[in-house]
Amino acid sequence: MWAGVGTALIVAVVIWRESRSLGGEPPPWAEPLVERDLDAIMPDTLRVLVLRDPLSWEERPQAITGLEFELLERFARVVKVPLLAIPVEHPDSMLMELQRGRGDVIAAQCTDRKDQREWFAFTSGYTEVRPVLARLRMELPATKQASVKAEDRPDAVATSLWSPFIGADYHLNGPPHIAPAASNATPDDMLMGIVLGTLSATVLTDAGAAHEAECFPIVEFVPLKGNERELSFMLRRNAPQLLQRFNTWLADEHEKEARAKLIDSYTGRVVQPGPLKARRGIPVYGDSISPYDAFFRQHAKGLGWDWELLCVMAWKESRFDSTVTSHSGAEGIMQLMPRTSAKLGLDSSMAMDDNIRVAARYLSRLDTLWMRAVTDREQRLRFVLASYNAGPGHVIDAQRLAQHLGLDPKKWEGNVERAILLLAKPRYYMRPELKNGFCKGNQVFYYVRDVVTLYHKLRARRVPDR
């Protein structure tokens, strides 16, 4: 239903703008259709129309988060009124829903736009944002779904209709010139399109980029030259009491300090992603890679991969330090969880030899687990490594999600590795067919790429046995 409403409203906007220039009728949301100000809200509920976005409103298991929603929770406590979030699937339909009284305030990263100021009221700004270009990193190929490559069409930059920067022109440090094209998808949808390779580039806020950059190492975020915008909340024009109460609250010094801390907890700075392949190899002296080569050689027999794989994993996991215990409880040179070792009949905290033996046995079981689903041995290695790092349940979820999204569930690079990144997003890991919940997919992404790269480097240096 909402898809039809959103489409109809976009058409209405276009028709109204054309007719407006010819002296035509105002838009359908030109006037409030209810009388409902703070005096009517106080004995009832403050109803908030929210955009599904991590900086506006987001459902998580047993929790509701979102920067704007948390700000409004603070406001509701101050005015002592219950708060109700009403998600709206298409942001364009929010205008009519506000005027109809279904909601009292819009929380959708709004800005005081000239084309809306005549019809709506805006609170004072609660923070400033700047434009950032999000695009797939140039080292990565686009997926087969991508119809346009950013480097081929620098003007093909889609921007959400509810972006603070809609309708503006931006520049990188020099060419190319960015002329955004409008889309009714949410900013979060646009970013997911970049991750999946179905969209070449989009303009986001620096706040959104900072919130998401760590989770998505395949996306680069490039600052654009353009004026900052103040984010506000949108109200009906006939709610002056509510507007005044909002602005008084936003101006309060104590609230400014608390708000700054909350905003920083969601945004901070844009984290620059690391290299997509390990640049530094393992220090090798002579024919020896580590003091434990004999153990690696012994326990790799029958594994199906050369002994250097165990060596690289030990380097990646612990830097060959058998005394390390991670914050999650993983132990030993191979950083095995005690419950994994117990299932294999061994104690992971025992001697070095046992720790490596448990790891080799676990790899063998994972190889068997994936043998039917991923028949190509080189590809299966990636699924095995991902399962070692995150647990097979998360990798199975990522494979299911990849298939649902039109990616190849039997290929890791560019396919399942992208899906596992999405398991950091509630909109994906809360899907009913995915059983294992949240996964910090960026760690899995780097782990697989680093181990595979270093493994092939070590194999290349070895002189074949004569």
PyMOL commands that set and color helices and strands:
alter all, ss='L'
color gray80, all
select helices_A, chain A and resi 2-21+38-41+67-79+91-100+114-117+187-196+206-215+240-251+253-266+293-300+308-318+338-343+352-370+377-390+392-404+412-422+426-429+441-461
alter helices_A, ss='H'
color red, helices_A
select strands_A, chain A and resi 46-50+58-60+63-65+83-87+105-110+120-122+127-129+131-136+158-160+170-171+177-178+181-183+201-205+219-223+229-236
alter strands_A, ss='S'
color yellow, strands_A
deselect
rebuild
show_as cartoon
